[in-house]
Amino acid sequence: MIDYAIDALPLHSPEALVNLGRELENPVACHAFIQISIGMWDQRYYRLTHAVADRDEAQLMDVILSIESSCKMLGLQQLAALATLMKTRLENHDLDGVENLLEPLEHCGQLSMRALQEAYPA
């Protein structure tokens, strides 16, 4: 991946989803949120790559914050950490650094979505 500290994090934390289920007080709504989030991954990544290509910092921040917040809610710790690292680079106007994280983020995103699908099938 990109950093040993990020690699050391669990890909997926089931405890986060247990907590989300408690907060929502509705297991059906929690399951629906998980499925919607899985379905949105490709769209979020597409928006991210186009914002990088366009060098659109405002759009990049919007997508990165979306990825970061949903990943934290879902307990996708590695993916959330990568999004946070990407956000830090963007805050420093390091667009090349953001672009260098696209491949690791895509790989981690695919692994993370697969883990969620296995843990919470549709």
Jmol script that loads the backbone (N, CA, C; Angstrom):
load data "model"
ATOM      1  N   MET A   1       0.861  -1.180   0.000  1.00  0.00           N
ATOM      2  CA  MET A   1       0.000   0.000   0.000  1.00  0.00           C
ATOM      3  C   MET A   1       0.894   1.226   0.000  1.00  0.00           C
ATOM      4  N   ILE A   2       0.573   2.221   0.797  1.00  0.00           N
ATOM      5  CA  ILE A   2       1.282   3.488   0.736  1.00  0.00           C
ATOM      6  C   ILE A   2       2.095   3.750   1.995  1.00  0.00           C
ATOM      7  N   ASP A   3       1.687   3.183   3.106  1.00  0.00           N
ATOM      8  CA  ASP A   3       2.282   3.505   4.390  1.00  0.00           C
ATOM      9  C   ASP A   3       2.056   2.314   5.319  1.00  0.00           C
ATOM     10  N   TYR A   4       3.097   1.941   6.051  1.00  0.00           N
ATOM     11  CA  TYR A   4       2.966   0.796   6.949  1.00  0.00           C
ATOM     12  C   TYR A   4       1.892   1.027   8.005  1.00  0.00           C
ATOM     13  N   ALA A   5       1.750   2.248   8.475  1.00  0.00           N
ATOM     14  CA  ALA A   5       0.733   2.541   9.485  1.00  0.00           C
ATOM     15  C   ALA A   5      -0.662   2.293   8.929  1.00  0.00           C
ATOM     16  N   ILE A   6      -0.885   2.660   7.678  1.00  0.00           N
ATOM     17  CA  ILE A   6      -2.187   2.418   7.051  1.00  0.00           C
ATOM     18  C   ILE A   6      -2.379   0.925   6.820  1.00  0.00           C
ATOM     19  N   ASP A   7      -1.340   0.256   6.341  1.00  0.00           N
ATOM     20  CA  ASP A   7      -1.419  -1.191   6.123  1.00  0.00           C
ATOM     21  C   ASP A   7      -1.720  -1.943   7.413  1.00  0.00           C
ATOM     22  N   ALA A   8      -1.279  -1.419   8.542  1.00  0.00           N
ATOM     23  CA  ALA A   8      -1.482  -2.090   9.824  1.00  0.00           C
ATOM     24  C   ALA A   8      -2.928  -1.995  10.314  1.00  0.00           C
ATOM     25  N   LEU A   9      -3.671  -1.047   9.769  1.00  0.00           N
ATOM     26  CA  LEU A   9      -5.077  -0.904  10.166  1.00  0.00           C
ATOM     27  C   LEU A   9      -5.898  -2.050   9.596  1.00  0.00           C
ATOM     28  N   PRO A  10      -6.966  -2.425  10.290  1.00  0.00           N
ATOM     29  CA  PRO A  10      -7.851  -3.433   9.700  1.00  0.00           C
ATOM     30  C   PRO A  10      -8.552  -2.857   8.475  1.00  0.00           C
ATOM     31  N   LEU A  11      -8.777  -3.703   7.504  1.00  0.00           N
ATOM     32  CA  LEU A  11      -9.499  -3.274   6.305  1.00  0.00           C
ATOM     33  C   LEU A  11     -10.913  -2.868   6.688  1.00  0.00           C
ATOM     34  N   HIS A  12     -11.518  -3.667   7.555  1.00  0.00           N
ATOM     35  CA  HIS A  12     -12.913  -3.470   7.913  1.00  0.00           C
ATOM     36  C   HIS A  12     -13.091  -3.743   9.399  1.00  0.00           C
ATOM     37  N   SER A  13     -13.807  -2.871  10.072  1.00  0.00           N
ATOM     38  CA  SER A  13     -14.068  -3.025  11.500  1.00  0.00           C
ATOM     39  C   SER A  13     -15.558  -3.305  11.712  1.00  0.00           C
ATOM     40  N   PRO A  14     -15.928  -4.564  11.937  1.00  0.00           N
ATOM     41  CA  PRO A  14     -17.343  -4.887  12.148  1.00  0.00           C
ATOM     42  C   PRO A  14     -17.965  -4.129  13.321  1.00  0.00           C
ATOM     43  N   GLU A  15     -17.152  -3.776  14.322  1.00  0.00           N
ATOM     44  CA  GLU A  15     -17.679  -3.054  15.478  1.00  0.00           C
ATOM     45  C   GLU A  15     -18.292  -1.715  15.067  1.00  0.00           C
ATOM     46  N   ALA A  16     -17.698  -1.064  14.071  1.00  0.00           N
ATOM     47  CA  ALA A  16     -18.231   0.224  13.614  1.00  0.00           C
ATOM     48  C   ALA A  16     -19.641   0.064  13.062  1.00  0.00           C
ATOM     49  N   LEU A  17     -19.870  -1.040  12.375  1.00  0.00           N
ATOM     50  CA  LEU A  17     -21.207  -1.266  11.818  1.00  0.00           C
ATOM     51  C   LEU A  17     -22.207  -1.672  12.897  1.00  0.00           C
ATOM     52  N   VAL A  18     -21.751  -2.341  13.923  1.00  0.00           N
ATOM     53  CA  VAL A  18     -22.627  -2.640  15.061  1.00  0.00           C
ATOM     54  C   VAL A  18     -23.046  -1.321  15.709  1.00  0.00           C
ATOM     55  N   ASN A  19     -22.084  -0.422  15.883  1.00  0.00           N
ATOM     56  CA  ASN A  19     -22.389   0.893  16.462  1.00  0.00           C
ATOM     57  C   ASN A  19     -23.331   1.688  15.562  1.00  0.00           C
ATOM     58  N   LEU A  20     -23.108   1.626  14.244  1.00  0.00           N
ATOM     59  CA  LEU A  20     -23.990   2.327  13.318  1.00  0.00           C
ATOM     60  C   LEU A  20     -25.406   1.773  13.418  1.00  0.00           C
ATOM     61  N   GLY A  21     -25.521   0.462  13.496  1.00  0.00           N
ATOM     62  CA  GLY A  21     -26.840  -0.160  13.647  1.00  0.00           C
ATOM     63  C   GLY A  21     -27.546   0.300  14.907  1.00  0.00           C
ATOM     64  N   ARG A  22     -26.792   0.434  15.980  1.00  0.00           N
ATOM     65  CA  ARG A  22     -27.373   0.934  17.244  1.00  0.00           C
ATOM     66  C   ARG A  22     -27.838   2.380  17.097  1.00  0.00           C
ATOM     67  N   GLU A  23     -27.006   3.181  16.448  1.00  0.00           N
ATOM     68  CA  GLU A  23     -27.364   4.595  16.259  1.00  0.00           C
ATOM     69  C   GLU A  23     -28.611   4.743  15.406  1.00  0.00           C
ATOM     70  N   LEU A  24     -28.703   3.955  14.357  1.00  0.00           N
ATOM     71  CA  LEU A  24     -29.860   4.047  13.465  1.00  0.00           C
ATOM     72  C   LEU A  24     -31.100   3.400  14.078  1.00  0.00           C
ATOM     73  N   GLU A  25     -30.878   2.503  15.051  1.00  0.00           N
ATOM     74  CA  GLU A  25     -31.969   1.787  15.716  1.00  0.00           C
ATOM     75  C   GLU A  25     -32.862   1.049  14.730  1.00  0.00           C
ATOM     76  N   ASN A  26     -32.270   0.648  13.602  1.00  0.00           N
ATOM     77  CA  ASN A  26     -33.047  -0.033  12.579  1.00  0.00           C
ATOM     78  C   ASN A  26     -32.093  -0.878  11.737  1.00  0.00           C
ATOM     79  N   PRO A  27     -32.076  -2.190  11.938  1.00  0.00           N
ATOM     80  CA  PRO A  27     -31.147  -3.036  11.192  1.00  0.00           C
ATOM     81  C   PRO A  27     -31.372  -2.991   9.679  1.00  0.00           C
ATOM     82  N   VAL A  28     -32.619  -2.813   9.270  1.00  0.00           N
ATOM     83  CA  VAL A  28     -32.912  -2.739   7.832  1.00  0.00           C
ATOM     84  C   VAL A  28     -32.299  -1.474   7.237  1.00  0.00           C
ATOM     85  N   ALA A  29     -32.414  -0.362   7.939  1.00  0.00           N
ATOM     86  CA  ALA A  29     -31.834   0.900   7.465  1.00  0.00           C
ATOM     87  C   ALA A  29     -30.310   0.801   7.428  1.00  0.00           C
ATOM     88  N   CYS A  30     -29.722   0.149   8.416  1.00  0.00           N
ATOM     89  CA  CYS A  30     -28.271  -0.022   8.451  1.00  0.00           C
ATOM     90  C   CYS A  30     -27.813  -0.858   7.257  1.00  0.00           C
ATOM     91  N   HIS A  31     -28.503  -1.965   7.018  1.00  0.00           N
ATOM     92  CA  HIS A  31     -28.155  -2.821   5.885  1.00  0.00           C
ATOM     93  C   HIS A  31     -28.313  -2.047   4.565  1.00  0.00           C
ATOM     94  N   ALA A  32     -29.368  -1.261   4.456  1.00  0.00           N
ATOM     95  CA  ALA A  32     -29.590  -0.464   3.242  1.00  0.00           C
ATOM     96  C   ALA A  32     -28.466   0.549   3.052  1.00  0.00           C
ATOM     97  N   PHE A  33     -28.033   1.204   4.141  1.00  0.00           N
ATOM     98  CA  PHE A  33     -26.937   2.162   4.057  1.00  0.00           C
ATOM     99  C   PHE A  33     -25.663   1.488   3.556  1.00  0.00           C
ATOM    100  N   ILE A  34     -25.391   0.300   4.070  1.00  0.00           N
ATOM    101  CA  ILE A  34     -24.209  -0.456   3.642  1.00  0.00           C
ATOM    102  C   ILE A  34     -24.301  -0.760   2.148  1.00  0.00           C
ATOM    103  N   GLN A  35     -25.441  -1.242   1.700  1.00  0.00           N
ATOM    104  CA  GLN A  35     -25.601  -1.600   0.290  1.00  0.00           C
ATOM    105  C   GLN A  35     -25.502  -0.373  -0.622  1.00  0.00           C
ATOM    106  N   ILE A  36     -26.086   0.731  -0.197  1.00  0.00           N
ATOM    107  CA  ILE A  36     -26.000   1.973  -0.981  1.00  0.00           C
ATOM    108  C   ILE A  36     -24.549   2.435  -1.066  1.00  0.00           C
ATOM    109  N   SER A  37     -23.840   2.347   0.044  1.00  0.00           N
ATOM    110  CA  SER A  37     -22.433   2.764   0.064  1.00  0.00           C
ATOM    111  C   SER A  37     -21.583   1.899  -0.860  1.00  0.00           C
ATOM    112  N   ILE A  38     -21.824   0.604  -0.849  1.00  0.00           N
ATOM    113  CA  ILE A  38     -21.100  -0.288  -1.763  1.00  0.00           C
ATOM    114  C   ILE A  38     -21.390   0.114  -3.200  1.00  0.00           C
ATOM    115  N   GLY A  39     -22.658   0.353  -3.497  1.00  0.00           N
ATOM    116  CA  GLY A  39     -23.057   0.730  -4.847  1.00  0.00           C
ATOM    117  C   GLY A  39     -22.509   2.073  -5.296  1.00  0.00           C
ATOM    118  N   MET A  40     -22.209   2.946  -4.356  1.00  0.00           N
ATOM    119  CA  MET A  40     -21.717   4.283  -4.701  1.00  0.00           C
ATOM    120  C   MET A  40     -20.201   4.342  -4.879  1.00  0.00           C
ATOM    121  N   TRP A  41     -19.482   3.291  -4.497  1.00  0.00           N
ATOM    122  CA  TRP A  41     -18.023   3.347  -4.546  1.00  0.00           C
ATOM    123  C   TRP A  41     -17.514   3.686  -5.947  1.00  0.00           C
ATOM    124  N   ASP A  42     -17.987   2.988  -6.956  1.00  0.00           N
ATOM    125  CA  ASP A  42     -17.491   3.235  -8.311  1.00  0.00           C
ATOM    126  C   ASP A  42     -17.753   4.682  -8.745  1.00  0.00           C
ATOM    127  N   GLN A  43     -18.919   5.201  -8.403  1.00  0.00           N
ATOM    128  CA  GLN A  43     -19.251   6.581  -8.759  1.00  0.00           C
ATOM    129  C   GLN A  43     -18.340   7.569  -8.029  1.00  0.00           C
ATOM    130  N   ARG A  44     -18.095   7.324  -6.766  1.00  0.00           N
ATOM    131  CA  ARG A  44     -17.212   8.224  -6.011  1.00  0.00           C
ATOM    132  C   ARG A  44     -15.797   8.204  -6.597  1.00  0.00           C
ATOM    133  N   TYR A  45     -15.311   7.008  -6.898  1.00  0.00           N
ATOM    134  CA  TYR A  45     -13.964   6.914  -7.451  1.00  0.00           C
ATOM    135  C   TYR A  45     -13.899   7.585  -8.830  1.00  0.00           C
ATOM    136  N   TYR A  46     -14.934   7.418  -9.639  1.00  0.00           N
ATOM    137  CA  TYR A  46     -15.006   8.070 -10.954  1.00  0.00           C
ATOM    138  C   TYR A  46     -14.950   9.593 -10.789  1.00  0.00           C
ATOM    139  N   ARG A  47     -15.747  10.123  -9.874  1.00  0.00           N
ATOM    140  CA  ARG A  47     -15.745  11.570  -9.626  1.00  0.00           C
ATOM    141  C   ARG A  47     -14.370  12.040  -9.160  1.00  0.00           C
ATOM    142  N   LEU A  48     -13.727  11.223  -8.328  1.00  0.00           N
ATOM    143  CA  LEU A  48     -12.408  11.561  -7.825  1.00  0.00           C
ATOM    144  C   LEU A  48     -11.389  11.643  -8.956  1.00  0.00           C
ATOM    145  N   THR A  49     -11.363  10.645  -9.817  1.00  0.00           N
ATOM    146  CA  THR A  49     -10.383  10.637 -10.908  1.00  0.00           C
ATOM    147  C   THR A  49     -10.608  11.796 -11.867  1.00  0.00           C
ATOM    148  N   HIS A  50     -11.860  12.147 -12.106  1.00  0.00           N
ATOM    149  CA  HIS A  50     -12.131  13.278 -13.006  1.00  0.00           C
ATOM    150  C   HIS A  50     -11.769  14.609 -12.366  1.00  0.00           C
ATOM    151  N   ALA A  51     -11.979  14.730 -11.070  1.00  0.00           N
ATOM    152  CA  ALA A  51     -11.583  15.959 -10.377  1.00  0.00           C
ATOM    153  C   ALA A  51     -10.062  16.108 -10.379  1.00  0.00           C
ATOM    154  N   VAL A  52      -9.342  14.986 -10.232  1.00  0.00           N
ATOM    155  CA  VAL A  52      -7.877  15.033 -10.307  1.00  0.00           C
ATOM    156  C   VAL A  52      -7.453  15.453 -11.709  1.00  0.00           C
ATOM    157  N   ALA A  53      -8.042  14.840 -12.717  1.00  0.00           N
ATOM    158  CA  ALA A  53      -7.687  15.162 -14.105  1.00  0.00           C
ATOM    159  C   ALA A  53      -7.958  16.631 -14.420  1.00  0.00           C
ATOM    160  N   ASP A  54      -9.057  17.162 -13.859  1.00  0.00           N
ATOM    161  CA  ASP A  54      -9.418  18.567 -14.091  1.00  0.00           C
ATOM    162  C   ASP A  54      -8.664  19.527 -13.177  1.00  0.00           C
ATOM    163  N   ARG A  55      -7.917  18.972 -12.201  1.00  0.00           N
ATOM    164  CA  ARG A  55      -7.194  19.775 -11.204  1.00  0.00           C
ATOM    165  C   ARG A  55      -8.150  20.708 -10.461  1.00  0.00           C
ATOM    166  N   ASP A  56      -9.348  20.198 -10.189  1.00  0.00           N
ATOM    167  CA  ASP A  56     -10.413  20.955  -9.547  1.00  0.00           C
ATOM    168  C   ASP A  56     -10.368  20.694  -8.034  1.00  0.00           C
ATOM    169  N   GLU A  57      -9.713  21.563  -7.302  1.00  0.00           N
ATOM    170  CA  GLU A  57      -9.508  21.358  -5.875  1.00  0.00           C
ATOM    171  C   GLU A  57     -10.813  21.348  -5.088  1.00  0.00           C
ATOM    172  N   ALA A  58     -11.765  22.185  -5.456  1.00  0.00           N
ATOM    173  CA  ALA A  58     -13.043  22.219  -4.732  1.00  0.00           C
ATOM    174  C   ALA A  58     -13.795  20.900  -4.919  1.00  0.00           C
ATOM    175  N   GLN A  59     -13.841  20.411  -6.132  1.00  0.00           N
ATOM    176  CA  GLN A  59     -14.518  19.135  -6.403  1.00  0.00           C
ATOM    177  C   GLN A  59     -13.771  17.984  -5.730  1.00  0.00           C
ATOM    178  N   LEU A  60     -12.452  18.035  -5.754  1.00  0.00           N
ATOM    179  CA  LEU A  60     -11.646  17.015  -5.091  1.00  0.00           C
ATOM    180  C   LEU A  60     -11.968  16.960  -3.599  1.00  0.00           C
ATOM    181  N   MET A  61     -12.019  18.101  -2.959  1.00  0.00           N
ATOM    182  CA  MET A  61     -12.301  18.125  -1.530  1.00  0.00           C
ATOM    183  C   MET A  61     -13.681  17.557  -1.254  1.00  0.00           C
ATOM    184  N   ASP A  62     -14.650  17.884  -2.085  1.00  0.00           N
ATOM    185  CA  ASP A  62     -16.004  17.377  -1.911  1.00  0.00           C
ATOM    186  C   ASP A  62     -16.024  15.847  -1.965  1.00  0.00           C
ATOM    187  N   VAL A  63     -15.370  15.290  -2.951  1.00  0.00           N
ATOM    188  CA  VAL A  63     -15.372  13.828  -3.113  1.00  0.00           C
ATOM    189  C   VAL A  63     -14.561  13.167  -2.002  1.00  0.00           C
ATOM    190  N   ILE A  64     -13.416  13.724  -1.692  1.00  0.00           N
ATOM    191  CA  ILE A  64     -12.577  13.139  -0.639  1.00  0.00           C
ATOM    192  C   ILE A  64     -13.313  13.141   0.693  1.00  0.00           C
ATOM    193  N   LEU A  65     -13.982  14.235   1.030  1.00  0.00           N
ATOM    194  CA  LEU A  65     -14.739  14.292   2.280  1.00  0.00           C
ATOM    195  C   LEU A  65     -15.876  13.278   2.287  1.00  0.00           C
ATOM    196  N   SER A  66     -16.506  13.079   1.146  1.00  0.00           N
ATOM    197  CA  SER A  66     -17.574  12.087   1.025  1.00  0.00           C
ATOM    198  C   SER A  66     -17.035  10.683   1.276  1.00  0.00           C
ATOM    199  N   ILE A  67     -15.908  10.373   0.657  1.00  0.00           N
ATOM    200  CA  ILE A  67     -15.287   9.062   0.841  1.00  0.00           C
ATOM    201  C   ILE A  67     -14.856   8.892   2.302  1.00  0.00           C
ATOM    202  N   GLU A  68     -14.190   9.902   2.829  1.00  0.00           N
ATOM    203  CA  GLU A  68     -13.677   9.821   4.198  1.00  0.00           C
ATOM    204  C   GLU A  68     -14.806   9.606   5.210  1.00  0.00           C
ATOM    205  N   SER A  69     -15.852  10.398   5.122  1.00  0.00           N
ATOM    206  CA  SER A  69     -16.926  10.304   6.124  1.00  0.00           C
ATOM    207  C   SER A  69     -17.686   8.983   6.018  1.00  0.00           C
ATOM    208  N   SER A  70     -17.993   8.547   4.808  1.00  0.00           N
ATOM    209  CA  SER A  70     -18.729   7.285   4.690  1.00  0.00           C
ATOM    210  C   SER A  70     -17.868   6.115   5.140  1.00  0.00           C
ATOM    211  N   CYS A  71     -16.577   6.160   4.842  1.00  0.00           N
ATOM    212  CA  CYS A  71     -15.687   5.074   5.266  1.00  0.00           C
ATOM    213  C   CYS A  71     -15.567   5.014   6.778  1.00  0.00           C
ATOM    214  N   LYS A  72     -15.518   6.155   7.427  1.00  0.00           N
ATOM    215  CA  LYS A  72     -15.462   6.167   8.890  1.00  0.00           C
ATOM    216  C   LYS A  72     -16.740   5.577   9.480  1.00  0.00           C
ATOM    217  N   MET A  73     -17.880   5.931   8.913  1.00  0.00           N
ATOM    218  CA  MET A  73     -19.148   5.395   9.395  1.00  0.00           C
ATOM    219  C   MET A  73     -19.222   3.884   9.205  1.00  0.00           C
ATOM    220  N   LEU A  74     -18.652   3.393   8.110  1.00  0.00           N
ATOM    221  CA  LEU A  74     -18.705   1.969   7.778  1.00  0.00           C
ATOM    222  C   LEU A  74     -17.585   1.165   8.431  1.00  0.00           C
ATOM    223  N   GLY A  75     -16.653   1.831   9.079  1.00  0.00           N
ATOM    224  CA  GLY A  75     -15.549   1.131   9.712  1.00  0.00           C
ATOM    225  C   GLY A  75     -14.497   0.646   8.731  1.00  0.00           C
ATOM    226  N   LEU A  76     -14.411   1.283   7.586  1.00  0.00           N
ATOM    227  CA  LEU A  76     -13.407   0.936   6.577  1.00  0.00           C
ATOM    228  C   LEU A  76     -12.146   1.730   6.888  1.00  0.00           C
ATOM    229  N   GLN A  77     -11.370   1.215   7.820  1.00  0.00           N
ATOM    230  CA  GLN A  77     -10.296   1.992   8.415  1.00  0.00           C
ATOM    231  C   GLN A  77      -9.161   2.324   7.457  1.00  0.00           C
ATOM    232  N   GLN A  78      -8.717   1.374   6.655  1.00  0.00           N
ATOM    233  CA  GLN A  78      -7.631   1.661   5.713  1.00  0.00           C
ATOM    234  C   GLN A  78      -8.073   2.684   4.676  1.00  0.00           C
ATOM    235  N   LEU A  79      -9.267   2.501   4.147  1.00  0.00           N
ATOM    236  CA  LEU A  79      -9.771   3.413   3.123  1.00  0.00           C
ATOM    237  C   LEU A  79      -9.983   4.812   3.694  1.00  0.00           C
ATOM    238  N   ALA A  80     -10.489   4.894   4.909  1.00  0.00           N
ATOM    239  CA  ALA A  80     -10.669   6.201   5.563  1.00  0.00           C
ATOM    240  C   ALA A  80      -9.320   6.878   5.777  1.00  0.00           C
ATOM    241  N   ALA A  81      -8.313   6.099   6.183  1.00  0.00           N
ATOM    242  CA  ALA A  81      -6.980   6.667   6.408  1.00  0.00           C
ATOM    243  C   ALA A  81      -6.371   7.175   5.107  1.00  0.00           C
ATOM    244  N   LEU A  82      -6.564   6.446   4.027  1.00  0.00           N
ATOM    245  CA  LEU A  82      -6.064   6.912   2.729  1.00  0.00           C
ATOM    246  C   LEU A  82      -6.773   8.197   2.300  1.00  0.00           C
ATOM    247  N   ALA A  83      -8.072   8.261   2.530  1.00  0.00           N
ATOM    248  CA  ALA A  83      -8.821   9.475   2.187  1.00  0.00           C
ATOM    249  C   ALA A  83      -8.333  10.648   3.031  1.00  0.00           C
ATOM    250  N   THR A  84      -8.043  10.401   4.292  1.00  0.00           N
ATOM    251  CA  THR A  84      -7.520  11.460   5.169  1.00  0.00           C
ATOM    252  C   THR A  84      -6.156  11.933   4.687  1.00  0.00           C
ATOM    253  N   LEU A  85      -5.308  11.002   4.289  1.00  0.00           N
ATOM    254  CA  LEU A  85      -3.994  11.363   3.743  1.00  0.00           C
ATOM    255  C   LEU A  85      -4.164  12.178   2.459  1.00  0.00           C
ATOM    256  N   MET A  86      -5.101  11.765   1.631  1.00  0.00           N
ATOM    257  CA  MET A  86      -5.375  12.490   0.391  1.00  0.00           C
ATOM    258  C   MET A  86      -5.865  13.906   0.708  1.00  0.00           C
ATOM    259  N   LYS A  87      -6.727  14.021   1.714  1.00  0.00           N
ATOM    260  CA  LYS A  87      -7.246  15.337   2.115  1.00  0.00           C
ATOM    261  C   LYS A  87      -6.112  16.235   2.590  1.00  0.00           C
ATOM    262  N   THR A  88      -5.191  15.688   3.371  1.00  0.00           N
ATOM    263  CA  THR A  88      -4.048  16.458   3.866  1.00  0.00           C
ATOM    264  C   THR A  88      -3.202  16.967   2.707  1.00  0.00           C
ATOM    265  N   ARG A  89      -2.961  16.107   1.744  1.00  0.00           N
ATOM    266  CA  ARG A  89      -2.183  16.537   0.579  1.00  0.00           C
ATOM    267  C   ARG A  89      -2.914  17.632  -0.189  1.00  0.00           C
ATOM    268  N   LEU A  90      -4.216  17.497  -0.321  1.00  0.00           N
ATOM    269  CA  LEU A  90      -4.987  18.515  -1.030  1.00  0.00           C
ATOM    270  C   LEU A  90      -4.965  19.836  -0.267  1.00  0.00           C
ATOM    271  N   GLU A  91      -5.066  19.781   1.051  1.00  0.00           N
ATOM    272  CA  GLU A  91      -5.008  21.006   1.855  1.00  0.00           C
ATOM    273  C   GLU A  91      -3.678  21.726   1.665  1.00  0.00           C
ATOM    274  N   ASN A  92      -2.638  20.963   1.321  1.00  0.00           N
ATOM    275  CA  ASN A  92      -1.323  21.548   1.038  1.00  0.00           C
ATOM    276  C   ASN A  92      -1.140  21.844  -0.451  1.00  0.00           C
ATOM    277  N   HIS A  93      -2.226  21.749  -1.201  1.00  0.00           N
ATOM    278  CA  HIS A  93      -2.235  22.013  -2.648  1.00  0.00           C
ATOM    279  C   HIS A  93      -1.261  21.113  -3.404  1.00  0.00           C
ATOM    280  N   ASP A  94      -1.074  19.903  -2.895  1.00  0.00           N
ATOM    281  CA  ASP A  94      -0.187  18.914  -3.513  1.00  0.00           C
ATOM    282  C   ASP A  94      -1.023  17.995  -4.405  1.00  0.00           C
ATOM    283  N   LEU A  95      -1.407  18.510  -5.559  1.00  0.00           N
ATOM    284  CA  LEU A  95      -2.259  17.743  -6.472  1.00  0.00           C
ATOM    285  C   LEU A  95      -1.542  16.522  -7.028  1.00  0.00           C
ATOM    286  N   ASP A  96      -0.234  16.615  -7.215  1.00  0.00           N
ATOM    287  CA  ASP A  96       0.514  15.440  -7.669  1.00  0.00           C
ATOM    288  C   ASP A  96       0.502  14.362  -6.585  1.00  0.00           C
ATOM    289  N   GLY A  97       0.619  14.778  -5.334  1.00  0.00           N
ATOM    290  CA  GLY A  97       0.540  13.835  -4.220  1.00  0.00           C
ATOM    291  C   GLY A  97      -0.824  13.167  -4.130  1.00  0.00           C
ATOM    292  N   VAL A  98      -1.873  13.941  -4.385  1.00  0.00           N
ATOM    293  CA  VAL A  98      -3.224  13.379  -4.416  1.00  0.00           C
ATOM    294  C   VAL A  98      -3.313  12.353  -5.548  1.00  0.00           C
ATOM    295  N   GLU A  99      -2.811  12.728  -6.704  1.00  0.00           N
ATOM    296  CA  GLU A  99      -2.865  11.829  -7.863  1.00  0.00           C
ATOM    297  C   GLU A  99      -2.097  10.533  -7.589  1.00  0.00           C
ATOM    298  N   ASN A 100      -0.995  10.622  -6.869  1.00  0.00           N
ATOM    299  CA  ASN A 100      -0.204   9.429  -6.548  1.00  0.00           C
ATOM    300  C   ASN A 100      -0.944   8.462  -5.629  1.00  0.00           C
ATOM    301  N   LEU A 101      -1.965   8.941  -4.958  1.00  0.00           N
ATOM    302  CA  LEU A 101      -2.754   8.081  -4.072  1.00  0.00           C
ATOM    303  C   LEU A 101      -3.937   7.415  -4.765  1.00  0.00           C
ATOM    304  N   LEU A 102      -4.199   7.780  -6.014  1.00  0.00           N
ATOM    305  CA  LEU A 102      -5.364   7.212  -6.700  1.00  0.00           C
ATOM    306  C   LEU A 102      -5.298   5.691  -6.806  1.00  0.00           C
ATOM    307  N   GLU A 103      -4.175   5.160  -7.239  1.00  0.00           N
ATOM    308  CA  GLU A 103      -4.068   3.709  -7.412  1.00  0.00           C
ATOM    309  C   GLU A 103      -4.204   2.969  -6.076  1.00  0.00           C
ATOM    310  N   PRO A 104      -3.473   3.382  -5.026  1.00  0.00           N
ATOM    311  CA  PRO A 104      -3.669   2.696  -3.744  1.00  0.00           C
ATOM    312  C   PRO A 104      -5.102   2.823  -3.221  1.00  0.00           C
ATOM    313  N   LEU A 105      -5.721   3.990  -3.430  1.00  0.00           N
ATOM    314  CA  LEU A 105      -7.082   4.186  -2.974  1.00  0.00           C
ATOM    315  C   LEU A 105      -8.043   3.280  -3.743  1.00  0.00           C
ATOM    316  N   GLU A 106      -7.851   3.165  -5.044  1.00  0.00           N
ATOM    317  CA  GLU A 106      -8.723   2.299  -5.840  1.00  0.00           C
ATOM    318  C   GLU A 106      -8.590   0.847  -5.381  1.00  0.00           C
ATOM    319  N   HIS A 107      -7.352   0.389  -5.198  1.00  0.00           N
ATOM    320  CA  HIS A 107      -7.116  -0.988  -4.768  1.00  0.00           C
ATOM    321  C   HIS A 107      -7.751  -1.248  -3.402  1.00  0.00           C
ATOM    322  N   CYS A 108      -7.508  -0.355  -2.469  1.00  0.00           N
ATOM    323  CA  CYS A 108      -8.064  -0.499  -1.130  1.00  0.00           C
ATOM    324  C   CYS A 108      -9.595  -0.424  -1.175  1.00  0.00           C
ATOM    325  N   GLY A 109     -10.118   0.440  -2.019  1.00  0.00           N
ATOM    326  CA  GLY A 109     -11.570   0.563  -2.159  1.00  0.00           C
ATOM    327  C   GLY A 109     -12.202  -0.722  -2.654  1.00  0.00           C
ATOM    328  N   GLN A 110     -11.571  -1.350  -3.631  1.00  0.00           N
ATOM    329  CA  GLN A 110     -12.109  -2.612  -4.153  1.00  0.00           C
ATOM    330  C   GLN A 110     -12.082  -3.689  -3.074  1.00  0.00           C
ATOM    331  N   LEU A 111     -10.973  -3.786  -2.352  1.00  0.00           N
ATOM    332  CA  LEU A 111     -10.873  -4.770  -1.268  1.00  0.00           C
ATOM    333  C   LEU A 111     -11.908  -4.485  -0.171  1.00  0.00           C
ATOM    334  N   SER A 112     -12.077  -3.224   0.151  1.00  0.00           N
ATOM    335  CA  SER A 112     -13.010  -2.829   1.204  1.00  0.00           C
ATOM    336  C   SER A 112     -14.453  -3.133   0.816  1.00  0.00           C
ATOM    337  N   MET A 113     -14.824  -2.818  -0.418  1.00  0.00           N
ATOM    338  CA  MET A 113     -16.191  -3.085  -0.863  1.00  0.00           C
ATOM    339  C   MET A 113     -16.453  -4.590  -0.912  1.00  0.00           C
ATOM    340  N   ARG A 114     -15.457  -5.355  -1.313  1.00  0.00           N
ATOM    341  CA  ARG A 114     -15.592  -6.810  -1.331  1.00  0.00           C
ATOM    342  C   ARG A 114     -15.793  -7.340   0.097  1.00  0.00           C
ATOM    343  N   ALA A 115     -15.038  -6.802   1.049  1.00  0.00           N
ATOM    344  CA  ALA A 115     -15.189  -7.226   2.443  1.00  0.00           C
ATOM    345  C   ALA A 115     -16.584  -6.918   2.967  1.00  0.00           C
ATOM    346  N   LEU A 116     -17.110  -5.738   2.624  1.00  0.00           N
ATOM    347  CA  LEU A 116     -18.455  -5.393   3.047  1.00  0.00           C
ATOM    348  C   LEU A 116     -19.498  -6.307   2.392  1.00  0.00           C
ATOM    349  N   GLN A 117     -19.317  -6.577   1.106  1.00  0.00           N
ATOM    350  CA  GLN A 117     -20.271  -7.445   0.406  1.00  0.00           C
ATOM    351  C   GLN A 117     -20.295  -8.842   1.010  1.00  0.00           C
ATOM    352  N   GLU A 118     -19.118  -9.339   1.387  1.00  0.00           N
ATOM    353  CA  GLU A 118     -19.057 -10.670   1.998  1.00  0.00           C
ATOM    354  C   GLU A 118     -19.689 -10.680   3.376  1.00  0.00           C
ATOM    355  N   ALA A 119     -19.466  -9.608   4.131  1.00  0.00           N
ATOM    356  CA  ALA A 119     -20.005  -9.538   5.495  1.00  0.00           C
ATOM    357  C   ALA A 119     -21.503  -9.214   5.514  1.00  0.00           C
ATOM    358  N   TYR A 120     -21.946  -8.463   4.517  1.00  0.00           N
ATOM    359  CA  TYR A 120     -23.353  -8.011   4.459  1.00  0.00           C
ATOM    360  C   TYR A 120     -23.898  -8.186   3.055  1.00  0.00           C
ATOM    361  N   PRO A 121     -24.151  -9.434   2.649  1.00  0.00           N
ATOM    362  CA  PRO A 121     -24.649  -9.663   1.281  1.00  0.00           C
ATOM    363  C   PRO A 121     -26.003  -8.999   1.042  1.00  0.00           C
ATOM    364  N   ALA A 122     -26.213  -8.642  -0.195  1.00  0.00           N
ATOM    365  CA  ALA A 122     -27.482  -7.962  -0.568  1.00  0.00           C
ATOM    366  C   ALA A 122     -28.664  -8.877  -0.376  1.00  0.00           C
TER     367      ALA A 122
END
end "model"
wireframe off; spacefill off
backbone 0.3
color backbone group
